[in-house]
Amino acid sequence: MTAEELLFFDAKPQFLPLYRSLREALERLHPELTVKVSKTQISLRNRHVFACVCLPGRRGNAWPADCLLLSFGLAYRKESPRILQAVEAYPQRWTHHVPLTEEAQLDPELLAWLEEAFAFSNAK
């Protein structure tokens, strides 16, 4: 993990272990994964961004009071109660937002969604 990634969590260090677990799970599946840290998000990339995480300042009504927000893109809208918001940013490019609060949420279902997002992004 880079120094930039560690600094990203200075304001909310309680989410660093959750992010670390997510990153490690994705690196096991895709060792070629790259990471780009900006002021507002950490982008997870193959050739393109397939997912990102942020520490939202504002939140939707149904979101937990404090969370690590995971966003990923697909060609269609995926339906699940875990996905609290999905937006069609461009035709056939849906961005899905999943709030994460604990490591148990990094389950096979979520990792399968990220696998699908990885493949979708790589095919662009």
Residue frames as a rotation matrix with the C-alpha (Angstrom) as fourth column:
MET 1
0.586 0.810 0.000 0.00
0.810 -0.586 0.000 0.00
0.000 0.000 -1.000 0.00
THR 2
-0.157 -0.671 0.724 1.33
0.652 -0.621 -0.434 3.43
0.742 0.404 0.535 -0.92
ALA 3
-0.806 -0.199 -0.558 1.87
0.559 -0.569 -0.603 6.42
-0.197 -0.798 0.570 1.33
GLU 4
-0.848 0.528 0.048 -0.82
-0.440 -0.751 0.492 8.27
0.296 0.396 0.869 -0.64
GLU 5
-0.112 0.822 -0.559 -3.35
0.098 0.569 0.817 5.55
0.989 0.036 -0.144 0.16
LEU 6
-0.299 -0.065 -0.952 -2.50
0.920 0.243 -0.306 5.73
0.251 -0.968 -0.013 3.85
LEU 7
-0.964 -0.107 -0.243 -2.82
0.171 -0.951 -0.259 9.53
-0.204 -0.291 0.935 3.84
PHE 8
-0.602 0.796 0.058 -6.22
-0.163 -0.194 0.967 9.29
0.781 0.573 0.247 2.17
PHE 9
0.210 0.715 -0.667 -7.57
0.495 0.511 0.703 7.74
0.843 -0.478 -0.246 5.39
ASP 10
-0.811 -0.585 -0.008 -6.12
0.324 -0.438 -0.839 10.32
0.487 -0.683 0.545 7.80
ALA 11
-0.585 0.642 0.496 -9.56
-0.709 -0.701 0.071 11.83
0.393 -0.311 0.865 8.45
LYS 12
0.525 0.801 0.286 -11.27
-0.851 0.493 0.182 8.45
0.005 -0.339 0.941 8.95
PRO 13
-0.478 -0.865 -0.154 -8.63
-0.859 0.497 -0.127 5.85
0.186 0.072 -0.980 9.89
GLN 14
-0.223 0.459 0.860 -11.31
-0.503 0.702 -0.504 3.37
-0.835 -0.545 0.074 10.99
PHE 15
0.803 0.590 -0.084 -11.94
-0.352 0.356 -0.865 2.59
-0.480 0.725 0.494 7.30
LEU 16
0.034 -0.885 -0.464 -8.31
-0.999 -0.033 -0.010 1.80
-0.006 0.464 -0.886 6.43
PRO 17
-0.652 -0.284 0.703 -8.56
-0.366 0.930 0.037 -1.91
-0.665 -0.233 -0.710 7.46
LEU 18
0.346 0.857 0.383 -11.72
0.123 0.364 -0.923 -2.29
-0.930 0.366 0.020 5.34
TYR 19
0.749 -0.138 -0.648 -10.02
-0.636 -0.421 -0.647 -0.69
-0.183 0.897 -0.403 2.33
ARG 20
-0.326 -0.944 0.046 -6.88
-0.913 0.327 0.243 -2.78
-0.245 0.037 -0.969 2.87
SER 21
-0.376 0.259 0.890 -8.99
-0.029 0.957 -0.290 -5.98
-0.926 -0.135 -0.353 2.85
LEU 22
0.741 0.669 -0.056 -10.79
-0.020 -0.061 -0.998 -4.88
-0.671 0.741 -0.032 -0.32
ARG 23
0.468 -0.642 -0.607 -7.52
-0.882 -0.384 -0.273 -4.04
-0.058 0.663 -0.746 -2.06
GLU 24
-0.542 -0.706 0.455 -5.91
-0.690 0.683 0.239 -7.33
-0.480 -0.184 -0.858 -1.02
ALA 25
0.052 0.648 0.760 -8.91
0.144 0.748 -0.648 -9.34
-0.988 0.143 -0.054 -2.27
LEU 26
0.903 0.305 -0.301 -8.77
-0.208 -0.300 -0.931 -7.57
-0.375 0.904 -0.208 -5.64
GLU 27
0.141 -0.935 -0.327 -4.99
-0.986 -0.163 0.043 -7.96
-0.093 0.316 -0.944 -5.92
ARG 28
-0.403 -0.217 0.889 -5.32
-0.280 0.954 0.106 -11.73
-0.871 -0.207 -0.445 -5.37
LEU 29
0.471 0.679 0.563 -7.68
0.402 0.404 -0.822 -11.84
-0.786 0.613 -0.083 -8.35
HIS 30
0.843 -0.132 0.521 -5.80
0.442 -0.383 -0.812 -9.28
0.307 0.914 -0.264 -10.46
PRO 31
0.264 -0.825 -0.499 -2.13
0.803 -0.098 0.588 -8.73
-0.534 -0.556 0.637 -9.55
GLU 32
-0.504 -0.460 0.731 -1.92
0.829 -0.496 0.259 -6.24
0.243 0.736 0.632 -12.44
LEU 33
0.589 0.802 -0.097 -4.36
0.781 -0.534 0.325 -3.92
0.209 -0.267 -0.941 -10.64
THR 34
-0.630 -0.725 0.278 -3.18
0.589 -0.679 -0.438 -0.33
0.506 -0.112 0.855 -10.34
VAL 35
0.287 0.654 -0.700 -4.33
0.943 -0.320 0.087 2.36
-0.167 -0.685 -0.709 -7.93
LYS 36
-0.500 -0.374 0.781 -4.57
0.479 -0.871 -0.111 6.12
0.722 0.319 0.615 -8.38
VAL 37
-0.103 0.396 -0.912 -5.19
0.959 -0.203 -0.197 8.32
-0.263 -0.896 -0.359 -5.35
SER 38
-0.341 0.062 0.938 -6.78
0.367 -0.910 0.193 11.74
0.866 0.410 0.288 -5.75
LYS 39
-0.853 -0.009 0.522 -8.10
-0.401 -0.630 -0.665 14.18
0.335 -0.777 0.534 -3.19
THR 40
-0.159 0.930 0.332 -11.63
-0.984 -0.120 -0.135 12.73
-0.086 -0.348 0.934 -3.18
GLN 41
0.842 0.518 0.153 -11.25
-0.498 0.854 -0.149 9.09
-0.208 0.049 0.977 -4.22
ILE 42
-0.381 -0.864 0.330 -9.03
-0.528 0.496 0.690 6.11
-0.759 0.088 -0.645 -4.80
SER 43
0.475 0.505 -0.721 -9.45
-0.876 0.198 -0.439 4.71
-0.079 0.840 0.536 -8.31
LEU 44
-0.050 -0.388 0.920 -8.96
-0.163 0.912 0.376 0.99
-0.985 -0.131 -0.109 -8.92
ARG 45
0.380 0.089 -0.921 -7.80
-0.844 -0.373 -0.385 0.40
-0.378 0.924 -0.066 -12.47
ASN 46
0.316 -0.435 0.843 -6.95
0.609 0.774 0.171 -2.09
-0.727 0.460 0.509 -15.16
ARG 47
-0.490 -0.402 0.773 -6.69
0.850 -0.418 0.321 -0.26
0.194 0.814 0.547 -18.50
HIS 48
-0.277 0.539 0.796 -9.46
-0.108 -0.840 0.531 2.02
0.955 0.061 0.291 -17.20
VAL 49
-0.771 0.143 0.620 -11.12
-0.636 -0.133 -0.760 2.73
-0.026 -0.981 0.194 -13.86
PHE 50
-0.496 0.641 -0.586 -13.42
0.108 0.715 0.691 -0.16
0.861 0.279 -0.424 -12.95
ALA 51
0.507 0.638 -0.580 -14.17
0.719 0.058 0.692 0.85
0.475 -0.768 -0.430 -9.36
CYS 52
-0.412 -0.638 0.650 -13.35
-0.008 -0.711 -0.703 3.50
0.911 -0.295 0.288 -6.81
VAL 53
0.116 0.398 -0.910 -13.73
0.956 0.205 0.211 4.16
0.271 -0.894 -0.356 -3.13
CYS 54
-0.381 -0.215 0.899 -14.35
0.010 -0.974 -0.228 7.42
0.925 -0.078 0.373 -1.33
LEU 55
-0.643 0.204 -0.738 -15.19
0.759 0.041 -0.649 8.75
-0.102 -0.978 -0.182 2.10
PRO 56
-0.142 0.638 0.757 -18.39
0.665 -0.505 0.550 10.66
0.734 0.581 -0.352 1.34
GLY 57
-0.993 -0.119 -0.013 -18.93
0.098 -0.747 -0.657 14.00
0.068 -0.654 0.753 3.00
ARG 58
-0.307 0.951 -0.033 -22.55
-0.936 -0.308 -0.169 14.05
-0.171 -0.021 0.985 1.91
ARG 59
-0.976 0.008 0.216 -24.72
0.020 0.998 0.053 11.00
-0.215 0.057 -0.975 1.83
GLY 60
-0.473 0.869 -0.147 -28.08
-0.245 0.030 0.969 9.79
0.846 0.495 0.199 0.65
ASN 61
0.081 0.627 0.775 -30.89
-0.945 -0.199 0.260 9.29
0.317 -0.753 0.576 3.15
ALA 62
0.922 0.356 -0.153 -30.59
-0.312 0.916 0.251 5.50
0.230 -0.184 0.956 3.10
TRP 63
0.200 -0.935 -0.294 -26.81
-0.001 0.300 -0.954 5.48
0.980 0.191 0.059 3.53
PRO 64
0.395 -0.177 -0.901 -25.14
0.895 0.295 0.335 4.69
0.206 -0.939 0.275 6.85
ALA 65
0.967 -0.004 -0.256 -24.01
0.098 -0.918 0.385 7.72
-0.237 -0.397 -0.887 8.84
ASP 66
0.217 -0.956 -0.198 -20.37
-0.837 -0.286 0.466 6.81
-0.502 0.065 -0.862 8.20
CYS 67
0.753 0.076 0.654 -19.11
0.175 0.935 -0.310 4.49
-0.635 0.348 0.690 5.48
LEU 68
-0.587 -0.792 -0.169 -16.56
-0.189 -0.069 0.980 3.72
-0.787 0.607 -0.109 2.81
LEU 69
0.500 0.829 -0.251 -18.41
-0.417 -0.024 -0.909 4.18
-0.759 0.559 0.333 -0.46
LEU 70
-0.583 -0.604 0.543 -17.55
0.161 0.569 0.806 1.68
-0.796 0.558 -0.234 -3.19
SER 71
0.422 0.670 -0.611 -18.57
-0.551 -0.345 -0.760 2.57
-0.720 0.657 0.223 -6.74
PHE 72
-0.617 -0.580 0.532 -18.26
0.101 0.612 0.785 0.37
-0.781 0.537 -0.318 -9.82
GLY 73
-0.208 0.481 -0.852 -19.42
-0.855 -0.512 -0.081 0.46
-0.475 0.711 0.518 -13.42
LEU 74
-0.516 0.144 0.845 -21.39
0.342 0.938 0.049 -2.01
-0.786 0.314 -0.533 -15.54
ALA 75
-0.986 0.151 0.069 -23.21
0.026 -0.270 0.963 -1.97
0.164 0.951 0.262 -18.87
TYR 76
-0.123 0.989 -0.084 -26.58
0.198 0.107 0.974 -2.44
0.972 0.103 -0.209 -17.17
ARG 77
-0.103 0.186 0.977 -28.30
-0.867 -0.499 0.004 -1.62
0.488 -0.846 0.213 -13.90
LYS 78
-0.629 -0.140 -0.765 -27.68
0.202 0.920 -0.335 -4.35
0.751 -0.365 -0.550 -11.33
GLU 79
0.265 0.817 0.512 -30.51
-0.521 -0.326 0.789 -4.79
0.812 -0.476 0.339 -8.85
SER 80
-0.197 -0.263 -0.944 -29.76
0.665 0.672 -0.326 -5.54
0.720 -0.693 0.042 -5.20
PRO 81
0.854 0.517 -0.059 -30.80
0.375 -0.534 0.758 -4.05
0.360 -0.669 -0.650 -1.86
ARG 82
0.293 -0.840 -0.457 -27.07
0.796 -0.050 0.603 -3.62
-0.529 -0.540 0.654 -1.15
ILE 83
-0.650 -0.444 0.617 -26.77
0.733 -0.582 0.353 -1.16
0.203 0.681 0.703 -4.04
LEU 84
-0.169 0.605 -0.778 -28.17
0.704 -0.479 -0.525 2.05
-0.690 -0.636 -0.345 -2.64
GLN 85
0.437 0.322 -0.840 -27.86
-0.350 -0.799 -0.488 4.08
-0.829 0.507 -0.236 -5.80
ALA 86
-0.259 -0.475 0.841 -27.33
0.731 0.473 0.492 3.35
-0.631 0.742 0.225 -9.50
VAL 87
0.358 0.284 -0.890 -26.98
-0.238 -0.893 -0.381 6.06
-0.903 0.348 -0.252 -12.13
GLU 88
0.464 -0.191 0.865 -26.75
0.834 0.424 -0.354 5.74
-0.299 0.885 0.356 -15.90
ALA 89
0.054 -0.567 -0.822 -23.94
0.167 -0.806 0.567 8.25
-0.985 -0.168 0.051 -16.43
TYR 90
-0.574 -0.172 -0.800 -23.77
-0.764 -0.238 0.599 7.46
-0.294 0.956 0.006 -20.16
PRO 91
0.505 0.773 -0.385 -25.91
-0.855 0.508 -0.102 5.18
0.116 0.381 0.917 -22.31
GLN 92
0.831 -0.063 -0.552 -25.21
0.039 0.998 -0.054 1.58
0.555 0.023 0.832 -21.20
ARG 93
-0.392 -0.911 -0.127 -22.74
0.277 0.015 -0.961 2.73
0.877 -0.412 0.246 -18.51
TRP 94
0.691 0.716 0.097 -24.23
0.017 -0.151 0.988 2.37
0.723 -0.681 -0.116 -15.07
THR 95
-0.546 -0.794 0.267 -22.40
-0.257 -0.144 -0.956 3.48
0.797 -0.590 -0.126 -11.93
HIS 96
0.499 0.673 -0.546 -23.43
0.262 0.483 0.835 1.57
0.826 -0.560 0.065 -8.80
HIS 97
-0.285 -0.546 0.788 -22.79
-0.602 -0.538 -0.590 2.80
0.746 -0.643 -0.175 -5.25
VAL 98
0.483 0.336 -0.809 -22.46
0.340 0.779 0.527 0.41
0.807 -0.529 0.262 -2.32
PRO 99
0.337 -0.377 0.863 -21.74
-0.800 -0.598 0.051 1.71
0.496 -0.707 -0.503 1.19
LEU 100
0.215 -0.372 -0.903 -19.38
0.329 0.898 -0.292 -0.50
0.920 -0.235 0.315 3.18
THR 101
0.526 0.004 0.851 -19.08
-0.700 -0.567 0.435 -0.44
0.484 -0.824 -0.295 6.96
GLU 102
0.357 -0.400 0.844 -17.48
-0.654 0.538 0.531 -3.80
-0.667 -0.742 -0.069 7.81
GLU 103
-0.576 -0.753 -0.318 -15.22
-0.765 0.360 0.534 -6.43
-0.287 0.551 -0.784 6.28
ALA 104
-0.494 0.459 0.738 -17.97
0.196 0.886 -0.421 -9.07
-0.847 -0.063 -0.527 6.27
GLN 105
0.548 0.738 -0.393 -19.52
-0.183 -0.353 -0.918 -7.13
-0.816 0.575 -0.058 3.38
LEU 106
-0.104 -0.665 -0.739 -16.55
-0.975 -0.077 0.206 -8.07
-0.194 0.743 -0.641 1.19
ASP 107
0.031 0.286 0.958 -18.27
-0.263 0.927 -0.269 -11.33
-0.964 -0.243 0.104 0.38
PRO 108
-0.606 -0.310 0.733 -18.41
0.505 0.561 0.655 -13.46
-0.615 0.767 -0.183 -2.80
GLU 109
0.424 0.821 0.382 -21.42
0.861 -0.234 -0.452 -11.52
-0.282 0.521 -0.806 -4.13
LEU 110
0.803 -0.154 -0.576 -19.61
-0.130 -0.988 0.084 -8.16
-0.582 0.008 -0.813 -3.93
LEU 111
-0.250 -0.968 0.006 -16.38
-0.278 0.077 0.957 -9.60
-0.927 0.238 -0.289 -5.34
ALA 112
-0.274 0.248 0.929 -18.36
0.817 0.570 0.089 -11.10
-0.507 0.784 -0.359 -8.25
TRP 113
0.823 0.566 -0.047 -19.76
0.480 -0.738 -0.475 -7.64
-0.303 0.368 -0.879 -9.02
LEU 114
0.480 -0.724 -0.496 -16.25
-0.480 -0.690 0.542 -6.22
-0.734 -0.022 -0.678 -9.00
GLU 115
-0.453 -0.572 0.684 -15.05
0.255 0.652 0.714 -9.05
-0.854 0.498 -0.149 -11.27
GLU 116
0.248 0.652 0.716 -17.83
0.926 0.057 -0.372 -8.14
-0.284 0.756 -0.590 -13.69
ALA 117
0.918 0.058 -0.391 -16.88
0.023 -0.995 -0.092 -4.45
-0.395 0.075 -0.916 -13.48
PHE 118
-0.032 -0.999 -0.042 -13.22
-0.275 -0.032 0.961 -5.34
-0.961 0.042 -0.273 -14.10
ALA 119
-0.425 -0.085 0.901 -14.15
0.686 0.619 0.382 -7.29
-0.591 0.780 -0.205 -17.25
PHE 120
0.633 0.730 0.258 -16.51
0.743 -0.479 -0.468 -4.53
-0.218 0.487 -0.845 -18.44
SER 121
0.729 -0.418 -0.542 -13.84
-0.274 -0.904 0.328 -1.88
-0.627 -0.091 -0.773 -18.00
ASN 122
-0.271 -0.920 0.283 -11.15
-0.099 0.319 0.942 -4.00
-0.957 0.228 -0.177 -19.65
ALA 123
-0.155 0.296 0.943 -13.34
0.857 0.515 -0.021 -4.55
-0.492 0.805 -0.333 -22.72
LYS 124
0.680 0.432 -0.592 -13.73
0.166 -0.878 -0.450 -0.82
-0.714 0.208 -0.668 -23.45
